[in-house]
Amino acid sequence: MRFLQKVLGALAFTLCVATPCTADAQQAAPLMEMEQAFARMVNEGRRAGIVWIVAKDGKVVSQGALGWQNIADRIPMSADSRFRLYSMSRAVTSVAALRLVEQGRLDLEAPLERYLPAFANPRVFVATPDDAEPRIEPARRALLVRDLLTYKSGFGYAYDYPASAQLKRDEVIGLGVSTAQGIDHLAGFPLLHQPGTRWHYGFSSDVLGRVIEIVTGERLDRALQRLVFEPVGMKSSGFFTSADHLASAYGFEPGGATLVDMSARLPKSADYLHEGRMHSGGGGLVATAADYLAFCEMLRNAGRARGRVVLTPRTVELMLTNTMAPNEGPLYWYQKSPPAVVEGGGWGLGVGLRIRDVDNGTLTSRRGEIFWGGLAGTGFFIDPQHGVSAVVMTQYVGADIDEPALMLRRFVYAAFARGGR
């Protein structure tokens, strides 16, 4: 493998390809095609920069950093670049909670009100046949801690709630409130569904983060540092980083053909550049690609990292068991119509699971895959059967946001999972 450098008009980028791997020629060829495909994305101005890393049986077989971390300041993308993880934060928060379960400090079957009394006696919005204002009725049962991990809590995001509720995102996970204040505010609103009846994307992991704070007596940033980052070896992860490490986000204006900086338009689930009061368990983390690969490898290795047990195999199995029945979905992120990358997906405890093989020309995936992604173009997947963990990081907003994650799967599965199951 080699280092490739090109100068393309005003845009120069460096592609740092993987350290030599032990893959045979048939396996190496798809990885090289992947590296070239990522290079073309930057070459053609479809992404400012991309970082990826792929491991097979614990050994890195492809990694690279290309393009710009910040175009205006001419900061190149590198292995040290940090990315806003957004929803890839959820799996980390879930692992922290499950560690507390193993320690006997948190009960998955306990009513949420045991830890957060403001959620006692929940109410539920009920749609009316004529699409008039929904009525409100008492919940048929209490919210459970487990509901926060299965996403059957009834929490959505602010745009899912009736307009008359006047729930605003920034009042729950905005920079103007602390984590405690935001979750207390959310407790004043009815749920969107009866607890335990329907999967819905929303504030569940943010509420779980607040539960972790109550159980540990620590702010979430400090709890995650102790429960996840230190034992896994994630040295560059947290809720903020320095400006010279944080990748800027880019996208296209309507009708535009040149990438523009969209960083200021992204929703903030943490300050990202300073130690703040809001720590969103559902979307506030920043990390390097290598850090997140270490997290993936911990899950692939049944909870072991750096020679120590982070989670027991039994707990990892629980986390990676599908909890979503077909009539409880659909599975989606950030939008109500499921994107291609979630096809054939189910849900464990805070993480997506592939429950059937998919090979439809857009998505290539195998049953048993563990996966999810983030609002600004990050993605990961783990294929335990084939010993693969893979991460791709960009900072991008646009309709084709999942393209790098789809490419990652296509080439990696071509290298290591030929013939399917």
N, C-alpha and C positions, 0 to 999 in steps of 0.2 A: 504494500500500500504506500501511498505517496502524499506529499503536500502539493496542492494545486493552487496557483495564484493567478488571477486574471484582473485586468483593469478594463472596466467596461464604461467608457465615457467618463462621466462624473462619478460613477459608482465603482469603487474598488472593493473586492472582497477576497477573503482568504478561506479556503476550504482545508481544514486540518483533518485528514482522514484517519481511520482507526490505527491503533497499534497492530502489528501483524497478528493474524489469528490462525487457528489451526483448522479452519473450515476447508473442506475439499474444494476443488475448482467449481463444481456445480453449486456449492453453497456460497462461495465467494462472489460469483458472478451477479446474483440478484442484489447483493449488498452494494456492489460497485454501481449497479444501475440505480439503486436508491440514492446513493451519494450524488450521482450525476443529475438525477431528477431534482433533488433539493437545490443543487447548484443552478439548474435552469430556472427554478422559481425566482431566485435572486437575480440572475442574469436578466430575466424578462421583466423585472420590477414588480413581481406579484407578492413578494415579501421583502421587507428590509433586511431581515436576518433570520437564521434558523440554527438551533443547536439540537443535536440528537445524540443518543447513546443507546446501544443495543448490547445485551449480554446473553450468552448462551452457556448454560451450565456453570454460571458464576464467572465466566471470563468475558471481558469486553471484546466484541468482534467487529464493532463499527461505532465510531464516534466522530463528531465533527462540529465545528462552529464556523459559520460563514455569514457574510454580509455585515450589516451595521447594527450595533446596539443602539446607537443614536446617530442619525444621519447628519443633522445640523452640526453636532460637535465632533463629528468624525471619530467616534468611539467604535472600534470594531467589535463585533460579537465574539465572545470567547467562552471557554469553559467556566469562567468565573461570573458570567452574566447571570443576574437574578431575574426571575420572571414572576409576575403576578399569577398565582396558581388558580385563583378563583375557586371553582368547584372541586379541583383536585385537593383542596384543603379538607374536604369532608372525610375522606378515608383516614387522614391523619387524626382528626378529632375523634373519629370512631375508635381507632386503635387506643388512644388515650383513655377513652371511656371503658373499653373492654379490659384494659390493664387494671382499672379501679374495680371492675367486677371481679377479676381474678383475685384481687387483694381483699375481697369481702367488704369493700367500702361503698359499693354501688350495686343496687339490685335492679336488674332489667325488668323484673315483673312488678316492681313497686309503683304505686301511683306517683305521677310527676309532682303532685302537691307535697309529697314528703320532703322534697328538696326545694321546690319552688311553690310556696303556699298560694301565690297569686293565681295559680292555674287550677285551684279547686273549683268544683262545680262548673265545668266548662259548658258553654252554649254552642249551638251549631246553626249556621245559616241553612235554610231549606228553600230550594227553588219552588216557585209557584207556577202552576200550569200556564198562566197567561203572560209569563215573563215580567210580571209586575215585581215590585219590591219584595225580596225574599223575606219570609217570616223567620223568626228565631225561636228555637226550641231547646230544651235541656238535652245535653248529651246522654246517650243511653248507658254509658259507662265512663269511668274516669280515664284520663290520659295516663298511659304507662310510659316508663322510661324506654321500654322496647320500641314503642311507637315512634320515637325520635330517630331510631336507627333504621327501622323498616320504612320510614317515610309514610306511615299510615296515621300520622298524628292529626291530620286535618289542617295543618299549616300550609299556606301557599306563599306566594310573594305578593307584594302590595297590589300589583296590577290585577291579581286574581280576585280580589275582594270587591264586593259591591261598591259602586262609586259613593253611595250614601254613607258608607263606613268611614270614608275619608282617611284611610290608612295610608301613610306615606312611608316609603322605604327608609328615608333618612332619619325617621323617628325611631326606627328599629335597629338598623345597622349603619347609621350615618356618623360622621365625625363629630357632630354636635352633641352626641350622647355617649355615655359610657356603656359598656356591655350590659351591666346591671340595669341601667335606666332603659335601654332599648328593649330588653326582654320583658321587663315589668310593664312597659307600654303595650307590647304585643298581647300580654295576658288580658288586657281589657277588651279584646275583640273576640267575637264568636269564631268558631272553626268553620272551615269550608266543607268538611265531611264529618260524619260520625267517626269517632276514634276506631281504628282498626279495620276500616271497611274499604279504603281506597288509597292507592299510592298517589302522592302529589308532591311535586318539587316545590321547595320553599324554605322557610326559616327553621326547619327541624334541627339541622346541625348547629345553627346559631343558639337555639335553646339548649341543645346538648352541651355546647361550650359553656354556657352559664351554669349548667348542672355541675360540670367539672370544677368550676370555680368554687361552688358551694361545698362540694365534697372535699376538695383539697385545701380550701382556705387560701388559695393562690389565684392571682390573675391568670387568665388562660394562657398568655404568652409564657409565663414562668412554668405553668403546669405542663404545657407541651414540651418545653425545653427539657424538663426532668423526666417526663414519662415516655417521650418519643425521640426527640432529636438526639439527646446524649446517648441513650442505649443503642440507637440505630447507627449513629455516626453521621448525622446530618448537621454538618458544621456551618453551613451557609443558609440555614432556613430560619424563618421567623416572621414577624409581622412588619418589619421594616428593614431597609438596607440603605447604603449610601447612594447618592445620586450618580456616582461614577460606576456603579454596578447595576443599577436598575435599568432594564431594557425599556425603551420607549415603545409605545404602541402606535401602529400605523394602519391606515385604511384609505379608501378612496371616497372623495366627495361624489355626490350623484352626477353621473356623466363624466367624471374625471378619469384621467388615465395615468396620473402620477400619485404615488403614495404621499399622504400628508400625515403629520403627527396628530394622533387622536388621543394622546395620553390624558389630556385634561377633560375629555368627554367620557372617559370610563367611569363607571360607578366605583366609589371608594368603599371597600369593606374593611379597610384599615388605612392609616396614614401613608404607609409604604416607605416614607422617607424619614419619619420621626417616630419616636416612641409615643403612642397615643393612648387614648382611653378606650377606644372601641377595638375589640378583638373578635372578629367574626369567625366562628368555628366553621361556617359554611363557605367562606370565600376570602379570608383576609391574609393568607400566607403568601410569602415570596420564597423562592428556592432556586437553586441551580438544578440543571438536568441531572447531574451526577448524584446530588443529594436525593432526588426523587427516585432515581434508580436504586439507591441503597434501600429506600423504603420498600420499593417493589420486590427487591431481592429478599427482604425480611419476610414478606408475605409468601413468596414462592418457596422459601425454605421453612415453611410451617412455623414461623414465628421466631426463628433464630437469626441473630445478627452479630457479627464479630465475636463468635464463640459463646454468646450468652443467649438466654431465653428472654425474649421480649414479650411474646405471647405463647401460651402452650399450644401444641398442635390441635387440641380439642377446641380451643377458643377460635383459632384460625379457621377450622372447619365450620364452626358455627357462623363466623363472619362471612364465609364464602359459600353459604347454602342459600339457594333462592328462597325468598319469602313472598314473592309477588305472584298471585294467581292471575291467569289470563284476563279475568273479568275485573281485576283491580287496577289495570293500567289505563292508558299506555305509558310506557317508559319514554321520557323525553328530557331535554334540558333547554332552559332559556326560552322555550317557545312551546306552543300547545300542539304543534304538529311534529311528530318524531322525525329527527334528521336521520340520514342514512346510517350514521355510525352506531346508532342504538338498535338497529334491526336485530331481531332475535335475542333481545336482551331481557334479563330479569334483574333482580335487586337482592343483595344480601343484607348486611348490616353496614350501611354507609358506603356501599360500592356497587358498581354495575357488574353483572355476570352474564356471559353469553350462554343461553340455555339450548341453543341449537346451532349447527353449522350454517354459515352464510357464505355464499360465493355468487354474487349477483352481478358482477361486472363493476360495481362501485365499491362494495365492502367485501373483503375477504376476512373471514374470522372462523374460529373453531369453538365448538361447545366446550365450556369450561374456562374460557378466557375471562380474566378479571380486568376491568377497564373503567375508565371515565375520562373526562376532559374538563377544560376550563373556558370561561367566557372569552378570554383574549387569545385563544389559539394554542393552548397547551393540551397535551394528550399523553396517555400511557396505556399499555396493556401488558398483561402477564399471561403466558401460556404455560401452566405448570407441567402439562404432559410432555411438552417438547423442551422444557428447561429454559424458556425464553422470558426475559424482561426487556421492555423497550419504552423509551421516553422520547418525545419530540416537543420542543419548546419554540414558539414564536410569540410575538405580541402583535396581534392583528385583529381587526374587526371587519366583518364583511360576510356576504352570503356564502362564500367558499371557505369559511373559517376552518372546517374540518379536513380540508384537502391534504395537509401534511400528515395528519393522523391516519387517513385512509391509505396514503402512499406507504407509510411506515408498515402497516399491516400487509399490504399486498406484496412488498418485496421481502419482508422478514419471513412471512409464511412460505413464500416461494423458496427461500433458502433452507428452512428448517422443518417445514411441515408439509412436504410434497405428498400428495395422495390423500390428504385429509385424515380422518379417523377410521 
